[in-house]
Amino acid sequence: MPIVNIQVTREGTTPDRDSVTAEEKAALIKGVSELLLKVLNKPLESTFVVIDEVDTDNWGWGGLPALEYRRKVAAQKAAAES
């Protein structure tokens, strides 16, 4: 019985959205389940998919909170382009 845990940030794919839509989550569940069926021959009925949405202030990389890291990278890119 496979259990797949998908973590996504709690933000939308466009600036006017603040979460992943129900349709996007359904597509993730379907796609992962079908992949396990195809690759490992695991029946859809025995595959569990859990989607966790993580607030952007609860994760980070490069030693910084995520939003601060993004600002840093954007500033470096802007400086390199000028």
C-alpha positions as CSV (number, residue, x, y, z in Angstrom):
1,M,0.0,0.0,0.0
2,P,1.9,3.1,-1.2
3,I,1.4,6.4,0.7
4,V,2.7,9.4,-1.2
5,N,3.1,12.7,0.6
6,I,3.3,15.8,-1.6
7,Q,4.2,19.1,0.0
8,V,3.4,22.4,-1.9
9,T,3.7,25.9,-0.8
10,R,0.4,27.6,0.2
11,E,0.5,30.0,-2.7
12,G,-1.2,30.0,-6.0
13,T,0.3,29.7,-9.4
14,T,-0.5,33.3,-10.1
15,P,-0.1,36.4,-7.9
16,D,-3.9,36.7,-7.4
17,R,-4.2,33.2,-5.9
18,D,-3.2,32.2,-2.4
19,S,-3.6,28.4,-2.6
20,V,-3.5,25.4,-4.9
21,T,-7.0,24.8,-6.4
22,A,-9.1,21.7,-5.8
23,E,-8.7,20.9,-9.5
24,E,-4.9,21.0,-9.3
25,K,-4.9,18.8,-6.2
26,A,-7.2,16.3,-7.9
27,A,-4.8,16.2,-10.9
28,L,-1.8,15.6,-8.6
29,I,-3.7,12.7,-6.9
30,K,-4.7,11.2,-10.2
31,G,-1.3,11.6,-11.8
32,V,0.7,10.1,-8.9
33,S,-1.7,7.2,-8.5
34,E,-1.6,6.4,-12.2
35,L,2.3,6.6,-12.2
36,L,2.4,4.1,-9.3
37,L,0.0,1.8,-11.2
38,K,2.1,2.1,-14.4
39,V,5.6,1.7,-12.8
40,L,4.9,-0.5,-9.8
41,N,1.6,-2.1,-10.8
42,K,0.0,-0.8,-7.6
43,P,-3.8,-0.7,-7.8
44,L,-5.4,2.7,-7.6
45,E,-7.5,1.5,-4.7
46,S,-4.4,0.8,-2.6
47,T,-2.6,4.1,-3.3
48,F,-3.0,6.9,-0.8
49,V,-1.9,10.5,-1.7
50,V,-1.7,13.2,1.0
51,I,-1.2,16.8,0.0
52,D,0.2,19.2,2.6
53,E,0.2,22.9,1.9
54,V,3.0,24.7,3.7
55,D,2.8,28.4,4.5
56,T,5.7,30.3,3.0
57,D,6.8,31.5,6.4
58,N,7.3,27.9,7.5
59,W,10.0,27.0,5.0
60,G,13.1,28.4,3.4
61,W,16.4,27.6,1.8
62,G,19.8,29.1,1.4
63,G,19.7,29.9,5.1
64,L,16.8,32.3,4.7
65,P,13.1,32.3,5.0
66,A,11.6,31.5,1.5
67,L,10.2,35.0,0.8
68,E,13.5,36.7,1.9
69,Y,15.5,34.3,-0.2
70,R,13.3,35.1,-3.3
71,R,13.8,38.8,-2.7
72,K,17.6,38.3,-2.5
73,V,17.7,36.3,-5.7
74,A,15.5,38.9,-7.5
75,A,17.8,41.7,-6.3
76,Q,20.9,39.8,-7.5
77,K,19.3,39.1,-10.9
78,A,18.3,42.8,-11.3
79,A,21.8,43.9,-10.4
80,A,23.3,41.5,-12.9
81,E,21.0,42.8,-15.7
82,S,21.8,46.4,-15.1
